[in-house]
C-alpha cells in the first residue's frame, strides 16, 4: 500500500536495497488486502494497488492466519528482511531479530537491522 500512501516506487526501492529474487508475500497478507479493498476511500484504493502489485511477488503459505504473524513467520523462515510501515509490526519484527525495510524520509526506503 506504500506506493499510494507514501508515493514510494516500491520495487525500485527494493531493488536498490536488496539483491534478492521477487519479494515473498504470505497468503494472509493477500487476504487482508482483499478485505481492505471492500472498504471505501483511500485505504481501499491503496489496497487495490497493493493487490495488483502481488503479481510481481511470490505468494507463500504460512501456518499463521493473521497477516502480521505471517510476515514474522515468513521473514524468520527465509532469513530475510520484512517490509512494513506499520510501527507495532516493525517493533515486533526488530524485537524478534528480523531486519525491517520501511519508509525513511518522504518516499525512500531504508533497512533497519535489529
N, CA, C and O atoms as CSV, one atom per row, in Angstrom:
chain,resi,resn,atom,element,x,y,z
A,1,UNK,N,N,0.819,-1.195,0.000
A,1,UNK,CA,C,0.000,0.000,0.000
A,1,UNK,C,C,0.868,1.266,0.000
A,1,UNK,O,O,0.364,2.365,-0.230
A,2,UNK,N,N,2.169,1.109,0.258
A,2,UNK,CA,C,3.071,2.261,0.298
A,2,UNK,C,C,3.095,3.088,-0.988
A,2,UNK,O,O,3.213,4.311,-0.911
A,3,UNK,N,N,2.986,2.467,-2.173
A,3,UNK,CA,C,3.032,3.290,-3.379
A,3,UNK,C,C,1.953,4.376,-3.399
A,3,UNK,O,O,2.205,5.478,-3.885
A,4,UNK,N,N,0.780,4.089,-2.889
A,4,UNK,CA,C,-0.298,5.080,-2.871
A,4,UNK,C,C,-0.175,5.988,-1.659
A,4,UNK,O,O,-0.274,7.209,-1.783
A,5,UNK,N,N,0.037,5.410,-0.503
A,5,UNK,CA,C,0.044,6.180,0.734
A,5,UNK,C,C,1.264,7.088,0.873
A,5,UNK,O,O,1.172,8.153,1.483
A,6,UNK,N,N,2.413,6.678,0.312
A,6,UNK,CA,C,3.654,7.423,0.534
A,6,UNK,C,C,4.381,7.789,-0.749
A,6,UNK,O,O,5.494,8.312,-0.695
A,7,UNK,N,N,3.781,7.528,-1.894
A,7,UNK,CA,C,4.399,7.819,-3.186
A,7,UNK,C,C,5.769,7.150,-3.323
A,7,UNK,O,O,6.730,7.763,-3.787
A,8,UNK,N,N,5.838,5.894,-2.913
A,8,UNK,CA,C,7.084,5.124,-2.964
A,8,UNK,C,C,7.083,4.252,-4.215
A,8,UNK,O,O,6.099,3.574,-4.511
A,9,UNK,N,N,8.194,4.276,-4.944
A,9,UNK,CA,C,8.379,3.363,-6.064
A,9,UNK,C,C,8.937,2.064,-5.461
A,9,UNK,O,O,10.143,1.819,-5.461
A,10,UNK,N,N,8.022,1.258,-4.958
A,10,UNK,CA,C,8.345,0.121,-4.101
A,10,UNK,C,C,9.398,-0.809,-4.691
A,10,UNK,O,O,10.408,-1.074,-4.040
A,11,UNK,N,N,9.192,-1.302,-5.887
A,11,UNK,CA,C,10.107,-2.281,-6.451
A,11,UNK,C,C,11.449,-1.659,-6.810
A,11,UNK,O,O,12.475,-2.331,-6.703
A,12,UNK,N,N,11.475,-0.398,-7.231
A,12,UNK,CA,C,12.746,0.290,-7.468
A,12,UNK,C,C,13.528,0.409,-6.161
A,12,UNK,O,O,14.740,0.195,-6.132
A,13,UNK,N,N,12.836,0.747,-5.097
A,13,UNK,CA,C,13.490,0.878,-3.798
A,13,UNK,C,C,13.979,-0.474,-3.282
A,13,UNK,O,O,15.075,-0.570,-2.730
A,14,UNK,N,N,13.174,-1.511,-3.460
A,14,UNK,CA,C,13.611,-2.840,-3.030
A,14,UNK,C,C,14.825,-3.301,-3.833
A,14,UNK,O,O,15.743,-3.904,-3.277
A,15,UNK,N,N,14.836,-3.023,-5.123
A,15,UNK,CA,C,15.994,-3.369,-5.951
A,15,UNK,C,C,17.239,-2.618,-5.474
A,15,UNK,O,O,18.341,-3.167,-5.497
A,16,UNK,N,N,17.069,-1.380,-5.047
A,16,UNK,CA,C,18.189,-0.574,-4.569
A,16,UNK,C,C,18.757,-1.144,-3.263
A,16,UNK,O,O,19.969,-1.126,-3.046
A,17,UNK,N,N,17.875,-1.649,-2.399
A,17,UNK,CA,C,18.291,-2.123,-1.082
A,17,UNK,C,C,18.692,-3.591,-1.034
A,17,UNK,O,O,19.512,-3.980,-0.202
A,18,UNK,N,N,18.132,-4.403,-1.904
A,18,UNK,CA,C,18.311,-5.859,-1.808
A,18,UNK,C,C,18.715,-6.447,-3.145
A,18,UNK,O,O,18.288,-5.995,-4.207
A,19,UNK,N,N,19.543,-7.458,-3.061
A,19,UNK,CA,C,19.850,-8.243,-4.248
A,19,UNK,C,C,19.167,-9.588,-4.082
A,19,UNK,O,O,19.816,-10.610,-3.859
A,20,UNK,N,N,17.854,-9.570,-4.194
A,20,UNK,CA,C,17.071,-10.776,-3.946
A,20,UNK,C,C,16.122,-11.010,-5.114
A,20,UNK,O,O,15.830,-10.098,-5.889
A,21,UNK,N,N,15.650,-12.235,-5.227
A,21,UNK,CA,C,14.628,-12.508,-6.245
A,21,UNK,C,C,13.327,-11.784,-5.885
A,21,UNK,O,O,13.296,-10.961,-4.971
A,22,UNK,N,N,12.282,-12.095,-6.599
A,22,UNK,CA,C,10.988,-11.455,-6.350
A,22,UNK,C,C,10.628,-11.526,-4.874
A,22,UNK,O,O,10.902,-12.525,-4.209
A,23,UNK,N,N,10.015,-10.467,-4.366
A,23,UNK,CA,C,9.604,-10.465,-2.951
A,23,UNK,C,C,8.610,-11.585,-2.658
A,23,UNK,O,O,7.805,-11.970,-3.507
A,24,UNK,N,N,8.691,-12.093,-1.430
A,24,UNK,CA,C,7.766,-13.111,-0.953
A,24,UNK,C,C,6.679,-12.425,-0.135
A,24,UNK,O,O,6.951,-11.509,0.641
A,25,UNK,N,N,5.449,-12.880,-0.321
A,25,UNK,CA,C,4.312,-12.325,0.420
A,25,UNK,C,C,3.520,-13.483,1.007
A,25,UNK,O,O,3.126,-14.395,0.280
A,26,UNK,N,N,3.282,-13.458,2.322
A,26,UNK,CA,C,2.471,-14.527,2.908
A,26,UNK,C,C,1.007,-14.401,2.479
A,26,UNK,O,O,0.478,-13.296,2.355
A,27,UNK,N,N,0.377,-15.523,2.261
A,27,UNK,CA,C,-1.028,-15.545,1.820
A,27,UNK,C,C,-1.965,-14.721,2.701
A,27,UNK,O,O,-2.870,-14.077,2.168
A,28,UNK,N,N,-1.789,-14.710,4.035
A,28,UNK,CA,C,-2.689,-13.885,4.845
A,28,UNK,C,C,-2.637,-12.393,4.496
A,28,UNK,O,O,-3.615,-11.677,4.708
A,29,UNK,N,N,-1.516,-11.924,3.969
A,29,UNK,CA,C,-1.444,-10.522,3.530
A,29,UNK,C,C,-2.353,-10.324,2.315
A,29,UNK,O,O,-3.039,-9.308,2.203
A,30,UNK,N,N,-2.351,-11.281,1.428
A,30,UNK,CA,C,-3.243,-11.219,0.262
A,30,UNK,C,C,-4.705,-11.148,0.727
A,30,UNK,O,O,-5.488,-10.356,0.202
A,31,UNK,N,N,-5.062,-11.975,1.708
A,31,UNK,CA,C,-6.436,-11.966,2.222
A,31,UNK,C,C,-6.768,-10.631,2.895
A,31,UNK,O,O,-7.882,-10.126,2.759
A,32,UNK,N,N,-5.806,-10.065,3.616
A,32,UNK,CA,C,-6.043,-8.772,4.260
A,32,UNK,C,C,-6.261,-7.675,3.220
A,32,UNK,O,O,-7.128,-6.818,3.391
A,33,UNK,N,N,-5.485,-7.702,2.158
A,33,UNK,CA,C,-5.677,-6.722,1.077
A,33,UNK,C,C,-7.051,-6.883,0.444
A,33,UNK,O,O,-7.718,-5.892,0.146
A,34,UNK,N,N,-7.480,-8.124,0.237
A,34,UNK,CA,C,-8.815,-8.368,-0.311
A,34,UNK,C,C,-9.893,-7.775,0.590
A,34,UNK,O,O,-10.850,-7.175,0.100
A,35,UNK,N,N,-9.745,-7.938,1.889
A,35,UNK,CA,C,-10.707,-7.388,2.842
A,35,UNK,C,C,-10.712,-5.866,2.795
A,35,UNK,O,O,-11.775,-5.245,2.808
A,36,UNK,N,N,-9.530,-5.266,2.739
A,36,UNK,CA,C,-9.425,-3.798,2.725
A,36,UNK,C,C,-10.003,-3.189,1.451
A,36,UNK,O,O,-10.502,-2.064,1.479
A,37,UNK,N,N,-9.944,-3.916,0.335
A,37,UNK,CA,C,-10.484,-3.365,-0.912
A,37,UNK,C,C,-11.995,-3.213,-0.846
A,37,UNK,O,O,-12.572,-2.423,-1.593
A,38,UNK,N,N,-12.645,-3.963,0.045
A,38,UNK,CA,C,-14.102,-3.884,0.173
A,38,UNK,C,C,-14.544,-2.624,0.905
A,38,UNK,O,O,-15.683,-2.178,0.759
A,39,UNK,N,N,-13.627,-2.047,1.702
A,39,UNK,CA,C,-13.949,-0.799,2.394
A,39,UNK,C,C,-13.916,0.337,1.375
A,39,UNK,O,O,-13.656,0.111,0.193
A,40,UNK,N,N,-14.175,1.531,1.827
A,40,UNK,CA,C,-14.175,2.660,0.904
A,40,UNK,C,C,-12.984,3.573,1.102
A,40,UNK,O,O,-12.170,3.381,2.005
A,41,UNK,N,N,-12.903,4.553,0.253
A,41,UNK,CA,C,-11.936,5.624,0.408
A,41,UNK,C,C,-10.517,5.270,0.021
A,41,UNK,O,O,-10.261,4.303,-0.697
A,42,UNK,N,N,-9.599,6.089,0.522
A,42,UNK,CA,C,-8.178,5.976,0.207
A,42,UNK,C,C,-7.576,4.632,0.622
A,42,UNK,O,O,-6.799,4.064,-0.146
A,43,UNK,N,N,-7.901,4.097,1.809
A,43,UNK,CA,C,-7.338,2.782,2.157
A,43,UNK,C,C,-7.731,1.688,1.155
A,43,UNK,O,O,-6.920,0.816,0.844
A,44,UNK,N,N,-8.945,1.728,0.661
A,44,UNK,CA,C,-9.376,0.728,-0.315
A,44,UNK,C,C,-8.613,0.882,-1.623
A,44,UNK,O,O,-8.241,-0.110,-2.250
A,45,UNK,N,N,-8.383,2.113,-2.031
A,45,UNK,CA,C,-7.625,2.362,-3.261
A,45,UNK,C,C,-6.189,1.864,-3.095
A,45,UNK,O,O,-5.648,1.220,-3.994
A,46,UNK,N,N,-5.573,2.159,-1.951
A,46,UNK,CA,C,-4.214,1.705,-1.683
A,46,UNK,C,C,-4.156,0.177,-1.650
A,46,UNK,O,O,-3.206,-0.423,-2.152
A,47,UNK,N,N,-5.166,-0.444,-1.062
A,47,UNK,CA,C,-5.212,-1.911,-1.008
A,47,UNK,C,C,-5.367,-2.506,-2.403
A,47,UNK,O,O,-4.775,-3.545,-2.695
A,48,UNK,N,N,-6.148,-1.869,-3.267
A,48,UNK,CA,C,-6.293,-2.359,-4.644
A,48,UNK,C,C,-4.957,-2.306,-5.383
A,48,UNK,O,O,-4.606,-3.233,-6.113
A,49,UNK,N,N,-4.221,-1.221,-5.191
A,49,UNK,CA,C,-2.894,-1.119,-5.812
A,49,UNK,C,C,-1.980,-2.192,-5.236
A,49,UNK,O,O,-1.255,-2.853,-5.979
A,50,UNK,N,N,-2.007,-2.368,-3.920
A,50,UNK,CA,C,-1.217,-3.425,-3.291
A,50,UNK,C,C,-1.572,-4.786,-3.830
A,50,UNK,O,O,-0.694,-5.615,-4.073
A,51,UNK,N,N,-2.848,-5.020,-4.017
A,51,UNK,CA,C,-3.334,-6.296,-4.568
A,51,UNK,C,C,-2.788,-6.502,-5.975
A,51,UNK,O,O,-2.365,-7.605,-6.324
A,52,UNK,N,N,-2.796,-5.443,-6.785
A,52,UNK,CA,C,-2.260,-5.530,-8.151
A,52,UNK,C,C,-0.756,-5.824,-8.151
A,52,UNK,O,O,-0.259,-6.552,-9.010
A,53,UNK,N,N,-0.045,-5.255,-7.187
A,53,UNK,CA,C,1.401,-5.459,-7.114
A,53,UNK,C,C,1.789,-6.884,-6.728
A,53,UNK,O,O,2.927,-7.303,-6.940
A,54,UNK,N,N,0.848,-7.615,-6.169
A,54,UNK,CA,C,1.131,-9.010,-5.811
A,54,UNK,C,C,1.537,-9.850,-7.023
A,54,UNK,O,O,2.187,-10.884,-6.873
A,55,UNK,N,N,1.155,-9.407,-8.219
A,55,UNK,CA,C,1.514,-10.136,-9.434
A,55,UNK,C,C,3.037,-10.209,-9.610
A,55,UNK,O,O,3.545,-11.089,-10.304
A,56,UNK,N,N,3.757,-9.280,-8.978
A,56,UNK,CA,C,5.219,-9.255,-9.075
A,56,UNK,C,C,5.898,-9.946,-7.892
A,56,UNK,O,O,7.115,-9.866,-7.730
A,57,UNK,N,N,5.108,-10.614,-7.083
A,57,UNK,CA,C,5.622,-11.264,-5.874
A,57,UNK,C,C,5.310,-12.750,-5.906
A,57,UNK,O,O,4.454,-13.213,-6.660
A,58,UNK,N,N,6.023,-13.478,-5.071
A,58,UNK,CA,C,5.734,-14.897,-4.887
A,58,UNK,C,C,4.924,-15.054,-3.607
A,58,UNK,O,O,5.381,-14.674,-2.529
A,59,UNK,N,N,3.729,-15.610,-3.722
A,59,UNK,CA,C,2.885,-15.846,-2.552
A,59,UNK,C,C,3.303,-17.149,-1.880
A,59,UNK,O,O,3.572,-18.150,-2.544
A,60,UNK,N,N,3.353,-17.113,-0.537
A,60,UNK,CA,C,3.753,-18.292,0.227
A,60,UNK,C,C,2.731,-18.593,1.310
A,60,UNK,O,O,2.217,-17.687,1.966
A,61,UNK,N,N,2.445,-19.864,1.486
A,61,UNK,CA,C,1.577,-20.300,2.577
A,61,UNK,C,C,2.348,-20.203,3.891
A,61,UNK,O,O,3.568,-20.365,3.919
A,62,UNK,N,N,1.630,-19.939,4.970
A,62,UNK,CA,C,2.223,-19.912,6.305
A,62,UNK,C,C,1.286,-20.618,7.264
A,62,UNK,O,O,0.107,-20.812,6.968
A,63,UNK,N,N,1.814,-20.996,8.404
A,63,UNK,CA,C,0.970,-21.568,9.451
A,63,UNK,C,C,0.074,-20.495,10.052
A,63,UNK,O,O,-1.075,-20.759,10.406
A,64,UNK,N,N,0.603,-19.298,10.163
A,64,UNK,CA,C,-0.133,-18.183,10.771
A,64,UNK,C,C,-1.265,-17.733,9.854
A,64,UNK,O,O,-1.111,-17.679,8.634
A,65,UNK,N,N,-2.394,-17.416,10.457
A,65,UNK,CA,C,-3.530,-16.946,9.680
A,65,UNK,C,C,-3.656,-15.432,9.672
A,65,UNK,O,O,-4.275,-14.866,8.771
A,66,UNK,N,N,-3.080,-14.773,10.663
A,66,UNK,CA,C,-3.133,-13.317,10.781
A,66,UNK,C,C,-1.946,-12.727,10.030
A,66,UNK,O,O,-0.832,-13.236,10.153
A,67,UNK,N,N,-2.156,-11.666,9.254
A,67,UNK,CA,C,-1.129,-11.117,8.372
A,67,UNK,C,C,0.162,-10.761,9.103
A,67,UNK,O,O,1.243,-11.124,8.637
A,68,UNK,N,N,0.082,-10.065,10.229
A,68,UNK,CA,C,1.303,-9.674,10.939
A,68,UNK,C,C,2.082,-10.898,11.413
A,68,UNK,O,O,3.306,-10.941,11.293
A,69,UNK,N,N,1.378,-11.888,11.948
A,69,UNK,CA,C,2.033,-13.123,12.382
A,69,UNK,C,C,2.697,-13.825,11.203
A,69,UNK,O,O,3.794,-14.369,11.333
A,70,UNK,N,N,2.029,-13.809,10.059
A,70,UNK,CA,C,2.550,-14.472,8.864
A,70,UNK,C,C,3.794,-13.762,8.325
A,70,UNK,O,O,4.721,-14.416,7.848
A,71,UNK,N,N,3.817,-12.443,8.398
A,71,UNK,CA,C,5.002,-11.696,7.964
A,71,UNK,C,C,6.200,-12.094,8.825
A,71,UNK,O,O,7.281,-12.368,8.303
A,72,UNK,N,N,6.008,-12.125,10.124
A,72,UNK,CA,C,7.085,-12.523,11.033
A,72,UNK,C,C,7.525,-13.960,10.765
A,72,UNK,O,O,8.720,-14.243,10.687
A,73,UNK,N,N,6.564,-14.857,10.626
A,73,UNK,CA,C,6.880,-16.270,10.372
A,73,UNK,C,C,7.687,-16.434,9.091
A,73,UNK,O,O,8.697,-17.138,9.082
A,74,UNK,N,N,7.256,-15.799,8.019
A,74,UNK,CA,C,7.932,-15.962,6.732
A,74,UNK,C,C,9.319,-15.318,6.747
A,74,UNK,O,O,10.271,-15.896,6.223
A,75,UNK,N,N,9.443,-14.143,7.334
A,75,UNK,CA,C,10.755,-13.479,7.402
A,75,UNK,C,C,11.755,-14.343,8.163
A,75,UNK,O,O,12.913,-14.460,7.764
A,76,UNK,N,N,11.306,-14.941,9.252
A,76,UNK,CA,C,12.189,-15.835,10.016
A,76,UNK,C,C,12.535,-17.082,9.198
A,76,UNK,O,O,13.688,-17.512,9.181
A,77,UNK,N,N,11.551,-17.653,8.530
A,77,UNK,CA,C,11.756,-18.904,7.793
A,77,UNK,C,C,12.770,-18.754,6.671
A,77,UNK,O,O,13.547,-19.673,6.412
A,78,UNK,N,N,12.771,-17.609,6.004
A,78,UNK,CA,C,13.679,-17.417,4.869
A,78,UNK,C,C,14.866,-16.525,5.220
A,78,UNK,O,O,15.698,-16.229,4.363
A,79,UNK,N,N,14.943,-16.094,6.487
A,79,UNK,CA,C,16.027,-15.237,6.962
A,79,UNK,C,C,16.202,-14.021,6.049
A,79,UNK,O,O,17.271,-13.784,5.486
A,80,UNK,N,N,15.114,-13.264,5.924
A,80,UNK,CA,C,15.113,-12.082,5.067
A,80,UNK,C,C,14.422,-10.930,5.790
A,80,UNK,O,O,13.630,-11.154,6.705
A,81,UNK,N,N,14.719,-9.705,5.382
A,81,UNK,CA,C,14.023,-8.568,5.994
A,81,UNK,C,C,12.556,-8.550,5.598
A,81,UNK,O,O,12.167,-9.069,4.552
A,82,UNK,N,N,11.760,-7.945,6.452
A,82,UNK,CA,C,10.339,-7.753,6.168
A,82,UNK,C,C,10.122,-6.296,5.784
A,82,UNK,O,O,10.827,-5.410,6.266
A,83,UNK,N,N,9.151,-6.051,4.920
A,83,UNK,CA,C,8.820,-4.692,4.503
A,83,UNK,C,C,7.520,-4.294,5.182
A,83,UNK,O,O,6.491,-4.947,5.011
A,84,UNK,N,N,7.578,-3.213,5.955
A,84,UNK,CA,C,6.368,-2.705,6.596
A,84,UNK,C,C,6.542,-1.253,6.983
A,84,UNK,O,O,7.656,-0.787,7.221
A,85,UNK,N,N,5.447,-0.557,7.041
A,85,UNK,CA,C,5.410,0.805,7.536
A,85,UNK,C,C,4.577,0.874,8.809
A,85,UNK,O,O,4.354,1.954,9.355
A,86,UNK,N,N,4.121,-0.275,9.275
A,86,UNK,CA,C,3.297,-0.373,10.471
A,86,UNK,C,C,4.212,-0.408,11.698
A,86,UNK,O,O,4.987,-1.350,11.869
A,87,UNK,N,N,4.124,0.617,12.553
A,87,UNK,CA,C,5.054,0.734,13.685
A,87,UNK,C,C,4.970,-0.436,14.668
A,87,UNK,O,O,6.015,-0.959,15.054
A,88,UNK,N,N,3.775,-0.874,15.093
A,88,UNK,CA,C,3.755,-2.022,16.007
A,88,UNK,C,C,4.377,-3.286,15.395
A,88,UNK,O,O,5.083,-4.023,16.084
A,89,UNK,N,N,4.120,-3.536,14.111
A,89,UNK,CA,C,4.728,-4.702,13.463
A,89,UNK,C,C,6.230,-4.513,13.350
A,89,UNK,O,O,6.990,-5.453,13.581
A,90,UNK,N,N,6.663,-3.331,13.003
A,90,UNK,CA,C,8.101,-3.028,12.905
A,90,UNK,C,C,8.793,-3.318,14.239
A,90,UNK,O,O,9.836,-3.971,14.270
A,91,UNK,N,N,8.216,-2.835,15.332
A,91,UNK,CA,C,8.792,-3.064,16.658
A,91,UNK,C,C,8.848,-4.557,16.982
A,91,UNK,O,O,9.833,-5.050,17.530
A,92,UNK,N,N,7.794,-5.250,16.640
A,92,UNK,CA,C,7.726,-6.693,16.902
A,92,UNK,C,C,8.783,-7.455,16.099
A,92,UNK,O,O,9.432,-8.359,16.626
A,93,UNK,N,N,8.955,-7.091,14.827
A,93,UNK,CA,C,9.958,-7.734,13.988
A,93,UNK,C,C,11.362,-7.493,14.526
A,93,UNK,O,O,12.155,-8.428,14.638
A,94,UNK,N,N,11.669,-6.253,14.855
A,94,UNK,CA,C,13.001,-5.929,15.367
A,94,UNK,C,C,13.276,-6.656,16.685
A,94,UNK,O,O,14.391,-7.123,16.918
A,95,UNK,N,N,12.256,-6.749,17.547
A,95,UNK,CA,C,12.406,-7.467,18.817
A,95,UNK,C,C,12.661,-8.954,18.590
A,95,UNK,O,O,13.264,-9.621,19.431
A,96,UNK,N,N,12.199,-9.471,17.448
A,96,UNK,CA,C,12.393,-10.887,17.102
A,96,UNK,C,C,13.647,-11.087,16.242
A,96,UNK,O,O,13.827,-12.146,15.641
A,97,UNK,N,N,14.512,-10.067,16.186
A,97,UNK,CA,C,15.760,-10.116,15.417
A,97,UNK,C,C,15.551,-10.253,13.912
A,97,UNK,O,O,16.337,-10.906,13.225
A,98,UNK,N,N,14.485,-9.632,13.406
A,98,UNK,CA,C,14.212,-9.607,11.975
A,98,UNK,C,C,14.459,-8.180,11.484
A,98,UNK,O,O,13.920,-7.227,12.046
A,99,UNK,N,N,15.268,-8.033,10.445
A,99,UNK,CA,C,15.501,-6.722,9.846
A,99,UNK,C,C,14.227,-6.221,9.185
A,99,UNK,O,O,13.387,-7.008,8.749
A,100,UNK,N,N,14.095,-4.894,9.115
A,100,UNK,CA,C,12.880,-4.286,8.579
A,100,UNK,C,C,13.245,-3.238,7.521
A,100,UNK,O,O,14.139,-2.414,7.718
A,101,UNK,N,N,12.540,-3.295,6.416
A,101,UNK,CA,C,12.637,-2.253,5.396
A,101,UNK,C,C,11.394,-1.396,5.542
A,101,UNK,O,O,10.270,-1.893,5.478
A,102,UNK,N,N,11.610,-0.106,5.739
A,102,UNK,CA,C,10.490,0.804,5.925
A,102,UNK,C,C,10.804,2.188,5.412
A,102,UNK,O,O,11.923,2.469,4.983
A,103,UNK,N,N,9.829,3.030,5.459
A,103,UNK,CA,C,9.928,4.384,4.933
A,103,UNK,C,C,10.934,5.210,5.717
A,103,UNK,O,O,10.945,5.203,6.948
A,104,UNK,N,N,11.783,5.925,4.975
A,104,UNK,CA,C,12.697,6.905,5.543
A,104,UNK,C,C,12.571,8.159,4.684
A,104,UNK,O,O,12.672,8.095,3.459
A,105,UNK,N,N,12.355,9.265,5.315
A,105,UNK,CA,C,12.166,10.480,4.545
A,105,UNK,C,C,10.812,10.481,3.882
A,105,UNK,O,O,9.871,9.842,4.354
A,106,UNK,N,N,10.721,11.203,2.787
A,106,UNK,CA,C,9.422,11.363,2.132
A,106,UNK,C,C,8.993,10.127,1.347
A,106,UNK,O,O,7.855,9.679,1.488
A,107,UNK,N,N,9.874,9.571,0.527
A,107,UNK,CA,C,9.456,8.442,-0.311
A,107,UNK,C,C,10.588,7.474,-0.628
A,107,UNK,O,O,10.621,6.877,-1.704
A,108,UNK,N,N,11.508,7.322,0.307
A,108,UNK,CA,C,12.610,6.372,0.169
A,108,UNK,C,C,12.487,5.321,1.259
A,108,UNK,O,O,11.942,5.584,2.332
A,109,UNK,N,N,12.991,4.142,0.979
A,109,UNK,CA,C,13.003,3.063,1.952
A,109,UNK,C,C,14.424,2.880,2.493
A,109,UNK,O,O,15.410,3.184,1.821
A,110,UNK,N,N,14.495,2.381,3.712
A,110,UNK,CA,C,15.788,2.086,4.340
A,110,UNK,C,C,15.681,0.790,5.123
A,110,UNK,O,O,14.603,0.406,5.577
A,111,UNK,N,N,16.807,0.128,5.272
A,111,UNK,CA,C,16.888,-1.120,6.028
A,111,UNK,C,C,17.299,-0.807,7.453
A,111,UNK,O,O,18.272,-0.089,7.684
A,112,UNK,N,N,16.551,-1.350,8.411
A,112,UNK,CA,C,16.892,-1.225,9.827
A,112,UNK,C,C,17.216,-2.618,10.350
A,112,UNK,O,O,16.415,-3.545,10.233
A,113,UNK,N,N,18.402,-2.744,10.925
A,113,UNK,CA,C,18.834,-4.013,11.499
A,113,UNK,C,C,18.420,-4.062,12.965
A,113,UNK,O,O,18.370,-3.024,13.625
A,114,UNK,N,N,18.120,-5.258,13.488
A,114,UNK,CA,C,17.779,-5.360,14.924
A,114,UNK,C,C,18.985,-5.043,15.802
A,114,UNK,O,O,18.883,-5.080,17.028
